[in-house]
Amino acid sequence: MTQPVHPARALWWLFEPVHALTYFSPEGKAAFEAAGLRGGWRGYFAGRSAPLGAVDAPPVIAAFFSFAPGMVERALPDVWSRATPEATLAARVSGATAALDRVLEGVKPELVEHSVELLERAVDGLDCCGRVLAAANAALPRPESTFARLWHATTVLREHRGDGHISALITEGLDGCEALVVRSALDVRRELLQPFRGWTDEEWQAATDRLVTRGWLNPDGTISADGRHRHQALEAATDLAASRVWSGFHRAELDQLAAALTPISTACRAELPTVNPIGLPANG
């Protein structure tokens, strides 16, 4: 029997592709490159960490969680010698706006406007205590154009959920590499996750061994019954931590938001890899 999807997760599935577009679209990549951030990972690490200022690697290793420290250290602080945080912030908005202008050409403007209205209402009601990436993004000036506002609102909300997800992972006693090994045992191939997060074979194997010892995995590396149960618990905790965002909305308003976001999300999702390391379901 298919389990019902928590409303907070269902909405995340809809707005996450809007945020992620900036890292996968040609417009997003071109904007980062024009700012001096050549190479996809420079744009990614600079783009996501720029709201924090010209930080060194340690805070980003902590905030991004599942990336190998060495991978982060190869990008930071070097990226700030190529583009300032201010230039990076401008690049990510301009790239995302250009991408959305193309991708959403066939979507009715009133759906975009209604989505922005409801998403910004959610952002205005956020409590960002303990959520560093969400707080840093929420503190940025709100853009003026409709597409830029759409991207900014989805970015704040996805970082808010992500911060809560990291708290759930920590509560379950998982570190960054272990979290990926568990995910790989569930549904996403190691060949995709490991190189995209920078862990070595030795680090991956050590994490696997630790998870076997603690009962998350069977000796053959497959997910154990206890591991599956604990993973479901941490996902439920993530949903619970994200649900307060929507507590001030009536069910009819959430249904309206989902209906307005669906064609937007579908158009953006088509620009992303079918199987991806960012947590979206393969058939999302």
N, C-alpha and C positions, 0 to 999 in steps of 0.2 A: 504494500500500500504506500502511495506517495505521501510523504509528510507535508503538511501545509507550510508555506514559506512565510516567515515573519514579515510584517509590513515594512519594517525598517530595512530588511535585507532586500526585499523586492524593489524598494525605491532605490537602494544603492545600485542594484543591477541596472537600473535605468539611467542614473546620473553619472556613474563611473565612466562610461564610454565618452561622455562629453569632455570630462577632464583629461582622460588618457589620449584623446585625439592629438594633443599638442606634442606628444612624444613619438607618434607614429605617422603623422601626416607630413607630406612634403613641405607644406607651408610652415609648419612648426620647426622642422629641421632647418629650412632655409633661413628663418628668422634668427635662430640661435647661431648659425654659421655667420650670418651678416654681422652679428654682434661680436664675433671673434671666437665663438665656441664651436670649433670644428670637431667632428666626431660625435656620434650620438650620445655617448656617455657623459661627455663634458656638458652638453646641453641638459641632460637629465639631472645630473648632480647639482649643477649650478641653478637650473630652473627650480627644482624643488626646494633647495636650501636657501635661495636668495632672500626669501622673506625674513630669514634669521640674521641677515647681514653677512659680512665677509668672514664667516666662521671657518675655523680649521676643521680637520677631520673628526675629532672625538665627538662633538655634539651630533654630527650627522650620522656617525656610526650608531650612536644610541638611538636617534630619532627614526632612522630608516630601518633599523633592527635586523632585517634578514640579509643585508649585504655584507659580504666578507670585509673585515676592516681593511685589508690590503687593497681591495678594489676601490674603496672610498678614498684611501690615502693617495692613490694614483691620480685622483681627480682634484682633491682638495689639499692644500689651498691654491694649487696651481691655477685653477680656473679664474681666480680673482686677479691674476696678472694678465688675463686675456679679456675679461669683461667685468665691470663693476657689478655689484648686486643691482644697482639702479638700472643699468643697461640691460641686465639679464631679465629683470622684471618687465621692462618695456618690451623686450623681445618675445617673452613667452605670451604676453597678452596680444601682441600684434600677430604672432604666428597662429595662435588659437583663433583669433577673430577672422583672419583670412581663411583658415581651414573651415570654420563654421559657415562662413559666407558661401563657400563652394558647396560643402556637403549638405547644407540645409536649404539649398536653392528651391527644392520642391516642397518644402514644409510650409504650411500656412503661417504667416507672420503672427497671427493672433495666438497660435499655439505656443510659439516661442515667448511672446509677451506674457501670456498667462503663466507659463512655467517660471519665467523670471520673477514674476510677482510673488508666487507662492514660495519659490526657493529662497528668495531674499527675505521673506517673512520668517522662514525657518532660521536663516543665518542670524537675523536680528535677535532671535530668542535663544541663541546658543549660550551654554555655559562651557567655557573653554578651560576651566580649571583642570590642571593635570594634563592638558592636551596642547603640547608646545607647537606642533606644526599647524594645528587648527587656529590657535590663538595668533600666531604670527601672520597667517594669511588673512584672518578676519580683521586684523588691525590695519591692513593696507587700504588705501583710498579706493572707494568703489568706482569702477570704470564708468564711462558715460554711455558708450554704445550698447545696444541691446545684446549683441552677440558676446561682447566682452563681459557684460554683467552676467550673462548665462554661464560663461566659463568660470568666472570668478566665484559665483555662488556654488557651483558644483564642486569646485576645487576646495573651498572651505569645508563643505559638508563631507567630502570624501576623506580629507585629512582628519576631520573630527572623528569619523568612524575608524579610520586607520589607527589613530592614537589609542582609541578604546580597544581595538583588536590587539594591539601590542600589550596593553595592560592585561588582557585576558590570557595571552600567551605566557607572560611572565608569571601570572598567578598559577598557571598549570605547570610551571617549572621548566618551560622550554626556552632554549636560547635560539639565536637566529638560524643557525644551520639545522638544528634539530627540528624547528618548525617546518623547514623546507623538506626535510627527509620524511616527516609525517605526511605532508601534502603529496609528496611523490608516491608514497605507499598507498595513498587514497585514489588519486586520479590524474596527476600531471607527471609526465615522464621526467625522470632524472635528467635526461639529455637536454631538456628544455630549461629546467629550473637551475641546475648547478652552474652552467656557464653564465647564465643571465644574472647570477648573484655572486659569482666570483670565488666560490669555495673550491679548494683543491680536493683531489681524490682522497688524500690522507685525512683531511678535515671531515669530509663527508662520511668516510668509513668510521672514524672515531665517533661522530654523532650517531651513526647507526648502531654502533656497539653500545653506546650509552642508553639508547632507547630500548634495545633488546633487554639490557640489564634491568631497566626500570619497568618493563612490561608493556611498553607502548607497541613494540613490534615483536613478531614471532622470530625465532632463530633464523628463518630464511629471509627475513627482511620485510615480510608482508605485515599489514596492519593486524594487530591482535584485537580480540573482542573488547578488551579493556581500553586499548588505544582508540578504537573507534568511538566508544562511549565517551571517553575523555575529550576527544576532538569535538564531538557533538556538543558537549558541555561548554567548551570554550567558544564555539560558534554561537551558542545560545547566549552566553555572557556578552559577546560582542553585540548581538542584536539588542539585548536588554540595555546595554550602555548607550546604544544609538537611538533607542526608542523615545527617550525623553525629548529629543529634538522635535518629534511630531506630536507630542502630547497636547499641544494647544490647537490642533487641527481636528475638525470634525471628520468622520469617516467619508462623508461626501466630498469634502475638500481633498482628501488624500486620493480618492478615486479620480477626481478631476485632474490632479497633478499627474497621476500615473497615465491617464488617457492623453494628456497634453505632451508628456515626456516620451511616450512610446514611439511615435514616428521620429522624433529627434534622436532618441537613443538608437533606434534601428539604423538610421542613416550614419550615425557616428560609429556604431559597432561594425559596420561593413568595412570601415577603414582599418580595423584592428586585426591582428592575427586571430585565426579561429580558435586555436589553443594558445593560451597566453599565461604569463607568470604573475598576473595581477589579481587573480582570484575569481574572475568572472567565469560562469559556467560555459562550457564549450558550445552549448546551444543557446546561449543567451541572446 
